[in-house]
Amino acid sequence: MPRMTEAEKRKSHKRILDAAARLFRERGTETTSVADVMKAAGLTHGGFYRHFNSKDELVAEAFKNAVDNVLAEMESALSKAQLQAARDSYIETYLSQRHVKNRGEGCPLAALAGDLSRGASDARHEGFDGVERVSALLKEGEDQSQGIAMLALMLGTVTLARLADTDASADAILDAGSKGVEIFRSSWSAR
């Protein structure tokens, strides 16, 4: 069998990361096997170790990949106005039924923080780096604690909405979280 070119290897690596990021967010890291990830990526299980030394390494890289994808619009904003528009869109999308129902495409922190906190140190490091990156983009001034508090409010809202038994209950939680964000943003800027 011919050897894979570097370009093919990079393409396969990206497919594995994308599949892992989606499956880990949907199912969790413990219940998703390497074989599940490789199958979802359209590759054989045997090829895994050409890309990663361990499942823990895959978890860390997949989480970072998911954060990169989720934050791309905000991190690429060139002006304050673009950043504000991207931030507003991110918050609106975050506090939506779409996000609540589609774990595999949503915030990796909302889906995986619990798993990462119990995982290997590389994964925990990537998790905390994700907290720092998201909170830095959510803050509207220089105070980093504003971004952390905003993220905590939003993440808690989505977590509670995912526990709801009905869409109406989830909507009520999301509405309360959205109002909380509005109050939080206006009161923090008035400080």
C-alpha positions as CSV (number, residue, x, y, z in Angstrom):
1,M,0.0,0.0,0.0
2,P,1.5,3.4,-1.0
3,R,2.5,5.8,1.8
4,M,0.3,8.8,2.5
5,T,1.6,12.1,1.4
6,E,1.9,14.9,4.0
7,A,-1.1,16.7,2.5
8,E,-3.2,13.6,2.7
9,K,-2.0,13.0,6.3
10,R,-3.0,16.6,7.2
11,K,-6.4,16.2,5.6
12,S,-7.0,12.9,7.5
13,H,-5.8,14.4,10.7
14,K,-8.3,17.3,10.3
15,R,-11.1,14.8,9.5
16,I,-10.3,12.9,12.7
17,L,-10.2,16.1,14.8
18,D,-13.6,17.3,13.3
19,A,-15.2,13.9,13.9
20,A,-13.8,13.6,17.5
21,A,-14.8,17.2,18.3
22,R,-18.4,16.5,17.2
23,L,-18.7,13.0,18.8
24,F,-17.1,14.0,22.1
25,R,-19.5,17.0,22.4
26,E,-22.5,14.7,21.6
27,R,-21.6,11.7,23.7
28,G,-18.8,12.7,26.1
29,T,-15.1,11.6,26.0
30,E,-15.6,8.4,28.1
31,T,-18.4,6.9,26.0
32,T,-16.8,7.7,22.7
33,S,-14.2,5.2,21.6
34,V,-11.2,5.7,19.2
35,A,-13.0,3.3,16.9
36,D,-16.1,5.4,16.9
37,V,-14.1,8.5,16.0
38,M,-12.2,6.8,13.2
39,K,-15.3,5.3,11.7
40,A,-17.0,8.8,11.8
41,A,-13.9,10.2,10.0
42,G,-14.2,7.5,7.4
43,L,-10.9,5.9,8.4
44,T,-9.8,2.6,9.8
45,H,-9.0,2.2,13.5
46,G,-5.5,1.0,12.7
47,G,-4.5,4.4,11.3
48,F,-5.2,6.2,14.6
49,Y,-1.6,5.9,16.0
50,R,-0.1,7.6,12.9
51,H,-1.9,10.7,14.1
52,F,-2.0,10.5,17.9
53,N,-0.1,8.9,20.7
54,S,-3.2,8.3,22.8
55,K,-6.9,9.0,23.2
56,D,-6.0,11.7,25.8
57,E,-3.9,13.5,23.1
58,L,-6.9,13.2,20.7
59,V,-9.3,14.7,23.3
60,A,-7.0,17.7,23.9
61,E,-6.5,18.4,20.2
62,A,-10.1,17.9,19.3
63,F,-11.2,20.2,22.1
64,K,-8.8,22.9,20.9
65,N,-10.0,22.4,17.3
66,A,-13.6,22.8,18.4
67,V,-12.8,26.0,20.3
68,D,-10.9,27.3,17.2
69,N,-13.9,26.7,15.0
70,V,-16.5,28.2,17.4
71,L,-14.4,31.3,18.0
72,A,-13.2,31.9,14.4
73,E,-15.6,34.8,13.7
74,M,-14.9,36.7,16.9
75,E,-11.1,36.1,16.8
76,S,-10.9,37.3,13.2
77,A,-12.8,40.6,13.8
78,L,-10.6,43.5,12.6
79,S,-12.4,46.4,14.3
80,K,-14.2,47.1,17.6
81,A,-17.5,47.3,15.7
82,Q,-16.9,43.9,14.0
83,L,-16.0,42.3,17.3
84,Q,-19.1,43.7,19.0
85,A,-21.3,42.4,16.2
86,A,-19.6,39.0,16.4
87,R,-19.9,39.0,20.2
88,D,-23.6,39.8,20.0
89,S,-24.2,37.1,17.4
90,Y,-22.2,34.6,19.5
91,I,-24.2,35.3,22.7
92,E,-27.5,35.1,20.8
93,T,-26.6,31.8,19.2
94,Y,-25.2,30.5,22.5
95,L,-28.4,31.2,24.4
96,S,-30.6,29.5,21.8
97,Q,-32.6,26.2,21.4
98,R,-30.3,25.4,18.5
99,H,-27.3,25.4,20.7
100,V,-29.1,23.4,23.5
101,K,-30.2,20.7,21.1
102,N,-27.0,20.5,19.0
103,R,-24.2,19.7,21.4
104,G,-22.0,18.4,18.6
105,E,-21.9,21.8,16.9
106,G,-22.0,24.0,20.0
107,C,-19.7,25.3,22.6
108,P,-17.1,22.7,23.6
109,L,-17.0,24.1,27.2
110,A,-20.7,23.6,27.6
111,A,-20.5,20.0,26.4
112,L,-17.2,18.9,27.8
113,A,-16.0,20.9,30.8
114,G,-17.0,18.2,33.2
115,D,-15.2,15.5,31.2
116,L,-12.1,17.7,30.8
117,S,-12.0,18.4,34.5
118,R,-11.7,14.7,35.2
119,G,-9.3,14.0,32.3
120,A,-5.6,14.1,31.6
121,S,-3.6,17.3,32.3
122,D,-3.3,18.2,28.6
123,A,-7.1,18.1,28.2
124,R,-7.6,20.2,31.4
125,H,-5.0,22.7,30.1
126,E,-6.8,23.0,26.7
127,G,-10.1,23.4,28.7
128,F,-8.8,26.2,30.8
129,D,-7.2,27.8,27.7
130,G,-10.7,27.7,26.1
131,V,-12.1,29.5,29.2
132,E,-9.5,32.2,28.8
133,R,-10.0,32.6,25.1
134,V,-13.8,32.8,25.3
135,S,-13.8,35.1,28.3
136,A,-11.3,37.4,26.7
137,L,-13.7,37.8,23.7
138,L,-16.8,38.2,25.8
139,K,-15.4,41.0,28.0
140,E,-16.4,44.5,26.8
141,G,-13.6,46.4,28.5
142,E,-10.3,45.6,30.1
143,D,-11.6,43.6,33.1
144,Q,-11.0,39.9,32.4
145,S,-13.3,38.9,35.2
146,Q,-16.2,40.4,33.2
147,G,-15.7,37.9,30.5
148,I,-15.3,35.0,32.9
149,A,-18.6,36.0,34.7
150,M,-20.4,36.3,31.4
151,L,-19.1,32.9,30.3
152,A,-20.2,31.4,33.6
153,L,-23.7,32.8,33.2
154,M,-24.1,31.6,29.7
155,L,-22.6,28.2,30.3
156,G,-24.8,27.7,33.3
157,T,-27.9,28.8,31.3
158,V,-27.2,26.2,28.6
159,T,-26.4,23.5,31.1
160,L,-29.7,24.1,32.9
161,A,-31.7,24.3,29.6
162,R,-30.3,20.9,28.6
163,L,-31.7,19.4,31.7
164,A,-35.2,20.7,31.0
165,D,-37.9,18.1,30.3
166,T,-39.7,20.2,27.7
167,D,-38.9,22.8,25.0
168,A,-41.1,25.3,26.9
169,S,-39.0,24.8,30.1
170,A,-35.8,25.1,28.2
171,D,-37.1,28.3,26.5
172,A,-37.9,29.8,29.9
173,I,-34.4,29.0,31.2
174,L,-32.9,30.5,28.0
175,D,-35.1,33.6,28.3
176,A,-34.0,34.1,31.9
177,G,-30.3,33.6,30.9
178,S,-30.7,36.2,28.1
179,K,-32.3,38.7,30.5
180,G,-29.5,38.0,32.9
181,V,-26.9,38.7,30.2
182,E,-28.6,42.0,29.4
183,I,-28.7,43.1,33.0
184,F,-25.2,41.9,33.6
185,R,-23.8,43.8,30.5
186,S,-25.6,47.1,31.4
187,S,-24.7,46.9,35.1
188,W,-21.1,45.9,34.6
189,S,-20.5,48.8,32.2
190,A,-22.1,51.2,34.7
191,R,-19.6,50.2,37.4
